[in-house]
Amino acid sequence: MAVVTPARTFLSTRRGVLTLLLLCAVQFMDIIDSSIMNVALPSIRTDLGFSQQGLQWVLSGYLVTYGGFLLLGGRAADLLGRRRLLVAGTIVFAVCSLVGGLAANAGTLVGARVAQGIGAALMAPAGLSILTTTFAEGKDRTKALGVWGAISGVAAAAGVFLGGVLSEGPGWRWVLFVNIPVCVLIVVAAFRLVPGERRRARLATLDLPGAVLVTTAMLLLIYALVKAPDAGWGNRHTIGELGTAAVLFAAFAVVERRTRQPLFPFAMFRIKGLAAADATQLIAFAGFLSMFFFLTLYMQNFLGYTPIQSGSAYLPVTAGIILAAGVSSQLIPRIGTRPIIVTGTLIAAAGMYYLSRVPAHGSYLTDLLPGLAVMSIGLGAVFVTVTTAANAGVPANHAGLAAGLLNTSLQLGSALGLAVFSAIATARTTHLLANQATPSAALTSGFQWALLAASIALLAATVIAIGATNTRGHAPQPETAGRLGPAPAE
């Protein structure tokens, strides 16, 4: 009787593993640069003479352009070639890292970070769309997306730790310099591992009016959200910026419906569960990254932690995310993504609620570690399954756009969460100080309210997640591509 040997999948080959490592390195570097600068800010302020208001733009400048250009970067990858955009974005990222690391003044560093965000916006959707078009539907893609999804959470947690190690060791400039050798490896590996593509369309066929409108709207929206905690939600500039962004989004929708080859085909939202998966990721990351902000302040102000100690406190989070990612990837083919997303958001909400009860003079082992461990398990499951659900049923010629949408939800969630939860914390602290509370009690209560709001947001994400696709990694229905219209001509 002949023995049937199972067909070897691409992920089981050396080339497949190396390709996945390359694409995960892209996502890791893009996400880590959103958080790695946090603990280096005091050193940067002293060295370059930043004002307190200007210092925030070392972080915010990157987030604004990263989030603002993601949709354009994703669609450009579909039309102009994914490897081409990945390499171009990586080169921009490396050059900006070098310029920022060598910066002799505040303006140069902020400018480098702003341009670095554009490089990241080209890299991230190109990388994810290469993944979804390289690994076949089924176990290969489920495993690959599971690793990719986990990388986002791990990178966010690891950024705080690595930022502390580098800034207290060789100095804050190495927080940027360390990107350069990684970028060189990515470019070399991209040419060796990723096949080249013919352009699917000429640059002239790109929907320029739509690109200008949506990119300007995203830039203005994220800029307003980043400024809102300091400027105030009732400030006329904040209201004007948010209102203008809304008008630009409305104009973009009108243009897209009248354009023959739109930058963003709204038929994308006909793909079942796509909007729910992206919205779930937006809310989950809003709570996740905001938690880092508040707990780091808590550890440094109340527990007396150094930057390295604060970063090390999040190492259990990376372990929890990796563990949950591995288990979730195994469960997806059996029960589908939706039950895991719903369960994950509930677990994460419970962990965040535990953290919201942190006392003014608490202990890491009793007041932080249990909540961090529970929350990391929940969010690790969410990141893996949301990534899989958000790419289910997306035709190959729109993979870049779907990747841009998913990454946009991540960045928009980061900016929105910090803006909203910071406003809640500030309002609570101000109210208590006005009623003669001690500064420590007022500040702690502000942290508690912000973290409680984050846990409530995660409960809301649970409800939204019910609408996500319950995919087990099977191939999309054949008619999916037809509903999105024809691909651009070769």
N, C-alpha and C positions, 0 to 999 in steps of 0.2 A: 504494500500500500504506500503510495507516494506521500511524502511529508510536505505539507504546504508551508513555506516560509513567509511570515508576514512581511508585507511591503515596508521597506525602510522609509521613514518619514524624513523630511528635511531637517527637523529639529533634532533628530537622532544622529545627524552627521556633524563632523567637526566644523564644517563651514556654517551649518545652521546655528550651532551654539555660539560661534564667534560673531555671526550676524546679530543675534539677539543681544549679546554683550555690548556690541557697538551701539545698537539703538538704545539700550538702557543707559549707556554712558551719556548719550545725548540728553535724555530726559533728566538724569541725575544732575548733570552740570547746570542745566537750565533752572531746575527747581532749587538747587542748593544755593545758587547765587541770589535767590530771593530772601534767604534768611542768614547766610553766612556772614554778612556785613554787620549784623545787629550788634554783636558784642564788641566789634572793633570800633564802633562809633566814638567812644570817649577818646581813644588814641588818635583817631582821625581829626577830631575837633581840635585837640591840642596841637597836633603837628601842622595842620593847614589853616588854622585860625578861622574855622567855621563859626557862623552865628548859630544859635540854637534853632532858629527857624530854617536856616539854610541846610542844616545837617540832615534833616529828614529826607531831603531830596537825593541823598546818596542811596537811600533805599527806594524812595518813591519814584525817582526818575526811571529806574529800571522797570518797576512794576507798571508804570503808565504806558511806556512804549511796548513792553512785552505784551501786555493785554490788548493794547490798541491795535497792533499790527497782526494779531494772530489769524483773524479771518482772511485778511489779504494774503498772508504767508501760506495758509492752507490751500487757498484756491490757486495761487501761483504755482504751488508744488504740483497740483493736478495738471495744470496747463503747460508749464515750462519744463517739467522734469523734476522728480523728487530728489534724486541724487544731486542734481545741479543746485537746487535750493539748499539742501543740507550742507553741501560743501561751502557755498557762498555765505550762508549764515554763520558757519563755524569760523570761517576766516575773519568775518566782521567781529565776531565774539572775541577771538584771540587778539586781534589788533587793539580792540577797545580795552581788553584786560591789561595789555602792555602799557597803553597810554595812561590808564587809570592808576596802575601801579607806580608809574614814574611821575605822576602828577605833582607839580610844585605849588599848585594853588587850588582853592576850592572849586572855581569855575571849571577847570580842566577835569577834575574828578567827576563832577556832576555831569558834564557833557559826555564823558566816556561812558558813564553808567547809562545815560539816556540812549546812546547809540548801541551799547551792549544789549539793551532790551530789544532793539530791532533785530539784531543778530539772532537772539534767542527765539524771537517770533517766527523767523524763517526756519530755524532748526527743528523746533518741537513738532509742528504738524507734519513736516516732511519726514521726520523720523518715525512717527506713529503710523503714517500712511504707508511707508515702506514696510513696516511690520505687518500691517493688515493685508497688504498685497503680496507679501513674500511667503507667509506661513498659511498653509491651506486651512480652510474651514474644518473644524473638528478639534481633536485633541491638541494638535500642534498649535493652532492659533489660541485656543483656550489657555494653554500653558504659557505661551509667549505673552499674551495680554495680562495674565495673572502676574507674571514677573514685572512687566511694565507698570501695571497699576500699583504694585507694592513699592516700586522705586520712588514714586511721587511722595508717599508718606515717609519713607526712610530718608530721602534726601532732605525733606523739611526738618526732620528731627536731627539728622546728622549735621546739618548746616550750623546749628547753634554750637554744637560741640567742636567741630573743626574750626569755626571762627574763633572760639576761645583759645584753642591750642595754638593756632597760627599767630593771633594778635599778641598773645602773651609770650610767644616764643620768638620766631624770627622777625615779627612785626606785622602791622596791619597790611603793608603793601603785598605781603605774600598771600594774603587772602585773594588777591587778584592774579598775582604771578603764577600761582599753582594751576590756574586754568590753561596756561599756554601749552605745556607739554601734553595735556589731555586733548586739547584742540588739535595738535599736530597728529596725535595717534588717531583721532577720529577721522581726519581728512585722509590720511594714508589708508586706514582700514576701509573707508567708504569706497575708494577707488579699487581696492582689492576684492571687496566682498559684495558690493551692491552693483548690479548690472546698470549700465547707462541706458538712458531712454531718449527716444526722439521727442522733440517738442510736440505736444498735442495741439498747440495753437501758437500763432505768432503773438508777440507782446502787444502788437497793435490791436488784436482782437479782445484783449482784456477789457472788461467793463470798467473803464476809467472813472466815469461819473459815480458809479456804485462804489468803487474802491475808495474814492476820495471821501464820499459821504459817510460810509460805515467806519472808516478808519478815523476820521475826524470826530465822529460821534463817540466812538469807543475811547479815544484819547481824552476827550472832554469829560466824559462820564467818570472814568477812573480818576482823572485829575481832580474833579470835584469831590469825589468820595474820599480821596486821600487828604485833601485840605479840610474837609468838613469838621473833623474833630477839633481842630484849632480855630478855624474861622467861625464855626457855629452853623447849625442847620438853618437857622433863620436869617443868616447873613445874606444881604442882597446879591453878593457875588456868587455864593453857593446856589441860591435859588436861580439866578440867571444862567449859571453854567449848566445846572441840571435841566432847566427848561430848554435851553438851546440844544443840548444833547438829544432831548426828546423830539424836538422839531427835526433835527438832522436824521434821526432814526426813521421818523415818519416819511421824510423826503426820500430816504433810501428805499423804503418799502414801495413807494410809488414808482421810483425809477426801475426797480428790479422787476416789477410786474409788466413793465412796458418794454424791457430790453430783450432782444432775441437770444443773446447768450449772457444771462445774468451772472454776476459774481456769486450770488447766493440764490440758488433756486429754492423758493419757499416750499416747493414740493418735498424738500428734504424732511419737513416735519410730518409728511404723510407716512414716513417710516415708523412703524409702530414702536412706541416706547422711547424714541430718541430724545424727545424734549424732556420726558420725565427723568431719564438717566442723567442728562446734562444738568438739570435743575437740582437733582439730588447731590451731584458732585459739588455744585456751587455752594449749597448750604453746608454740606459736610466740611468743605475746606474753609468756609467762613468761620466755623467754630474751632476747627483744628488749629489753624495758624493764629487766631486770636488768643487761644489758650497759651501758646508759647509766649506771646507778648506779656500777658498778665502774670503768668506763673514765674517768668524770668524776673520781672520786677519784684514780685513777692519774695523770691529766693534771695535776691541781692539786697533788698531793703529790710527784710525781716529776719532772714536766716543768715545774713552776712556772707553769702556765697561769692566767690570770685567768678569771673567769666568762665574759667575752665570747670569749676565745680558746678556752675549752672548748666553748662553744656553736658557734662557727664550725667547729670540728673535725668536727662532724656534718653540715655542709652537703653533703658528698659523699654522705652516706646518703640525704638527701632526693632528690638527683639520681638515684641508683641506683634508688630506689623508683619514682620517676616514669617512668624509662626502662623498668623491668621491667613496670610496670603497663600501659604503652602496648603493649608487645610481647605481653604475655599476653592482653590484651583481643582482639587480632587473632587469636591462636592458638586461643582457646576455641571458636569456631564450627567450626574445622577438626579439632582433635584432642580436644576436650573438656577438662573441668577436672581430672580425676584425674591424667593424666600431668604436667600443669603443677604441681600441688600436690606430687606426689612428687618431681619434679625440683627444685622450689624449696626444699623442706625439706632435701634433700641438699646443695644449693649453700650454703644458709644455715648448715648444720652445718659445712661445710668452712671457711667464713669465720669462724665462731665458734671453731673449733679453732685456726685461725691466730692469732686474738687471745689464745687461752689460753696462748700461748708467749711473751707479752710479758715482756721482761727488766726488771730493777730500774731500770736507767738506759738506757731505750730511746730511739727516735726516732719521731716521728709518721709520717714519710714511709716508713720501712721496717718498723716494727713495728705500726702501727695502720692506716694508710690502706689497704693491700692487703686486710686482713681486713675492714675496714668496707665497702669497695667490693663485695667478693664477697658478704658477708652481706646487704647491702642489695638486691642483685639477686635473691637467693633469696627473701628475705622479701617483697619487692615483688610477686613472682609469687604467693606464697602468699596474701597479704592479698586480692588481687583475685579469685583463683579460689575461695578458701574462702567469700567473701561470696556469690559466684554459686551455689556448690554448696549452701550452707546455706539458700538461698531457693528452690531448685528444687523444684517440686511442692507448694509450700505454698499452700493455697487462700487467697483474698483475705480471708476473714473471720477468718483466723488469722495474717495477715501481721505484725501488731503483736507477737504472742506470739513468732513466729519471730525477729523483730528483737530482742526483749528477750532471748531465749536467746543469740543471737550476741553481743550486747553484754555480757551477763553472763559469757560465756566469756572475753571480752577482759579485763574487770575482775578476775574471779576469777584468771585467769592472771597478771595483773600482781601481785596480792597474794601468790599462792602462790609465784611465781617468786622474788620478792624475799625472802620468808620462808625458803624452802628453800636458795637459793643463798647468802644471807647467813649462814645457819647453817653451811654447808659452809666458807665463807671464814673465819668466826670460829674454827671448830674447828681448821682447819689453822694459822692464825696463832698461836693460843694454844698449840698443841702445839709449834710450832717455837720460840716464845719460851721455853717451859718447858725446852727443850733448848739454851738459850744461843745461839740464832740472832740475828743482828742484826735490829732492828726493820724495816729496809727489806727485808731478805730475807724475813722472816716475812710482812710485809704483801703483798709481791708474790706470794709463793707462795699466799697465801689467795685473791688475785684470780685466779691461774692455775687453781686448783682449781675455783672457782666458774664460771669461763667454760668450763672443760672439761666440767663437769657440764651446763651449758647446751647445749653442742654435742651431748652424749649424749642430752639430752632432745629435741633437734631430730631426731635419728636415730629416736627412738621415735615422734615425730610422723609420720615417713615411713611407718612401719608402719601407724599408725592411718589415715593418709590413703588407703591402699589401699582402705579401706571407704567412702570418700566417693563421692557420685554423680558419674558421668562425664557431666555434662550439657553439651550444646552450645548451651544457651539455648532449647531447644524447649519448647513448652507442656507442663504436667503432664498426667498421665493423667486422664481425666474422673472416674474413681472415687475420686480422692484425697480430695476434699472429703467424700464420703460416709463414708469411714473415720473421719473426725474428728467425725462427728455433725453435727446440724443447727446452723445459725447461730442466735444469739439472735434472737428475734422483733423485727420492726421496731416 
